Each structure stands twice: as structure tokens, then as C-alpha cells.
Amino acid sequence: MFGLEPWQFVAAFGVTAFAGFVKGALGFAMPMIMISAFGSIMPAPVALAAMILPTLFTNIQQAVRDGRPAAVASAIKFRLHIAMVGIFICVSAGFAAVIPQWVMYALLGLPITLFALWQLSGRPLVLNLRHRRRAEGWSGVIGGLYGGISGIWGPPLIVYLLSVGTEKREQVRVQGVVFLIGAVVLTVAHLFSGLLNASTLPLSAVLCIPAFAGMMAGFALQDRLDVEQFRRWTLLLLILTGLNLIRRAFDLWSL
């Protein structure tokens, strides 16, 4: 069944539905959930290929949920962050083979975990509006630098959006816009690399079904969450993301 044993396919279907639900509710973490689980039940190249189309199309849905004009407006509003991410992904990509990935995972995971724990402790970090553009630019620079080396550029954006008190729906929409840009690049790159091929494309396409089903359920939960609940669950997921990055750093360091 799509090159997998039946139990592998059923497991992948369930994992994708759960990842879609989390993404619909909080706006991020879908690739992290999918690649972490897929990596233990299928070969790494198949795992990466399988998550590409669900990630791409759910990011489109997330970005345009409130309409294309709202998505365009958010892209314009956060254009500095988006531009810095794009520029510095290109700048840092050339260093991917030079800087040990475990170092980058550790340097990203530790501050994200500490930030989220600090916020949950009841001492929120709120940026002065006079420094907002500077912080937006630097968050994009950091995200881009990490993205080119590790393929992860979302957490610095989420930290920034939480720090400036972005409204819930706009936060999810902006995450969708920024993540969509990366998902498009990833899809095109692997169409050319051959990772997405006649064998893996059908699997990736079929997994869009549970991804969308889970995302719709997640949207329903997101609409019921008040601002404080949404913020708290986002911070908890950030902690899990940070701890997962630290775990990956230790795994790579120990090799």
C-alpha cells in the first residue's frame, strides 16, 4: 500500500490526522510531529517526502482561512520578518555543511524552552512598541540563519508574535503565510531532487486527506479557545518543540 505495510500506512494516517489537528488548533508543529513519528516507522527519505504535500496544502488553508485579502495584508504587515527569513536562509544555507547541526539545534531549542517557561511563569515579555520593528527584523534574521542550516525557521516568529501580543487569528494567519513560503520552496526543491517521485507522491497526496480532516477539527477547537487558553497551549507546545530540538542536538552530538 503506497510502498508501506498496511500497519505503517494506518499509523501514518493517524499521525497525520493528529498533526493536522494540532496545526489547526495552534497553527504550527505539524512537520515536527509528522517527521518525528514517521522517522520511526519508515525510511527517512520516505518520511520526509510523505509530509511535504500535507504541509504545503495545510499551510495554504491556514494562510487564506480568513480570505486572501487578509493573508496579503498580514504578509505586508510582517514583510520585514518575511524578507529577513528569505534573505538569511540563502545566506546561511552555504554553511550547512560547516556548522554542526547539533550546535544549531541546541542554540535554538534552549532559548525557546527558556522563553516559554518564563512566559508561563506569569512574567510575560512584552516588547516596547518603539522597538517592535527592530525585534521583527532580528527575529527574521535569526529564523533565516537557523532555517538555512537546520530547516527550522518557525519558532523565532512565534516567539516574536507572542512578545508583541498579536491577536490569535492573526498570529495563526501570519504563521501560515511564513510557513507557506518555506513549504513551497521545500516542495519545488524535492521535485527536482527526486525525493518526490512516482513512488512517494501518491503517498504524500493521500495523506492530505487526514491532514485536512484533522485541521478542520483543530480549527473548531481554535475558535473555542479564548486568548489566554490559546497563549498557554501555544507556550506548552513551544516547550515541547524546544525540548525536541534539544533532544535532537544530543542525538547528533552523541553520534
Buried (B, 14 or more C-beta within 10 A) or exposed (E): EBBBEEEBBEBBBEBBBBBBBBBBBBBBBBBBBBBBBBEEBBEEBBBBBBBBBBBBBBBBBBBBBBEEEBBEBBBEBBEBBBEBBBBBBEEBBEEEEEBEBBBBBBBBBBBBBEBBEEBBEEEEEEBEEEEBEEBBBBBBBBBBBBBBBBBBBBBBBBBBBBBBEBEBBBBBBBBBBBBBBBBEEBBEEBEEEEBBEEEBBEBBBBBBBBBBBBBEBBBEBBEEBEEEEBBBBBBEBBBBBBBBBBEBBEEBEEE
